[in-house]
Amino acid sequence: MLSVLNNVRPSTRRVLLWGAVASALLTAGVWLLGQRLHGVTLLPDQGASWYYWKLSDPTFWTRASAWLGYAAHQLVSWGLIYHAQTRVRRYTSGLHRLNVAALALNAGFIALHALQTQLFYDSLAQDVSIFSSQGSVVLLLVVVLLMENRRRGLLLTWRAPISAEVVGFARRYHGYLFSWAAIYTFWYHPMESSSGHLIGFFYMFLLLVQSSLMFTAAHTNRWWTLTLEVLVAVHGTLVAVMNSGPGGAWPMFLFGFVAVFVLTQMHGVGLSTAARWWIGGVVVVAVLGVYSWRGFGRIDEVARIPVIEYLLVAVLALLLWAGVRLAGLVRR
């Protein structure tokens, strides 16, 4: 994180540094408050599609407290984005008053969720699938790939034939989608203190900081946004190791997301050709080393996440193209 901040201007660096520090402190607060939750009664784990951290006997109020908190947080966030797009509409190196308000309001809703967890424990997980939470973050990453296609390419700087209309639509409205992905995932989980929760909440806090920095230089800093993209590899790998141990699926998450980094993401921050070759070479050596131990019969794991993400980019581009065309026909 500090190496990333060294590549940005002083004013932007201060904003991002304070955002990262605040996220770390908030994560420490989640751990501290989580020590009060050890007596909560939970059902036995029932497999990969089961979310363990939800009450065995939910009530109307345990459910309503989570959904009302989420709805309020979401609507306020969308309102701020709309206000920024219609009233601010200019970038600055520092913070607009709207950014300060957004940071304060997100902090307030983080405190509200902490209180809600202490009083009622349950979260959105009681009523919706764990795959909806994971899918929201994947969708966020896929939309970033689509938006950045014209700048850094989709595969080794090759630009996919996605129309400017589609990219423009995604850029114009991505804030609403990204806000939903972060806030929905944030309220999906109770503020538990397990290692997986703490890593995930730190990532969510960073995303909430990012959403609060709309129309600032920090919001569009390429090293900062790349870091947010790449952190999903750290989060996915660590959670996989914690859940299934060294013999589990962690290489699929680590090398899958790193493959997307090598094929796409690292080409947008000005790295030299030599540096990119070195990074690619190190990744290939690491893959060969791990699968010489794990078994080359399982090396297809490395391709699963990149294939899924790139296919989703194609599907999303087609859906947005159809939507834009249909909207054009309706207007005419």
Secondary structure, DSSP 8 states (H G I E B T S, - for coil): -HHHHTTS-HHHHHHHHHHHHHHHHHHHHHHHHHGGGTT--B-----TT---SSBSS--HHHHHHHHHHHHHHHHHHHHHHHHIIIII-S-BSS--HHHHHHHHHHHHHHHHHHHHHHHH---GGGTS-HHHHHHHHHHHHHHHHHHTHHHH-SBTTB-----HHHHHHHHHHHHHHHHHHHHHHHHHS----SHHHHHHHHHHHHHHHHHHTTTBHHHH-HHHHHHHHHHHHHHHHHHHHHHH-TTSSHHHHHHHHHHHHHHTGGGGTT--HHHHHHHHHHHHHHHHHHHHHH-GGGTTHHHHHHHHHHHHHHHHHHHHHHHHHHHHHHH-
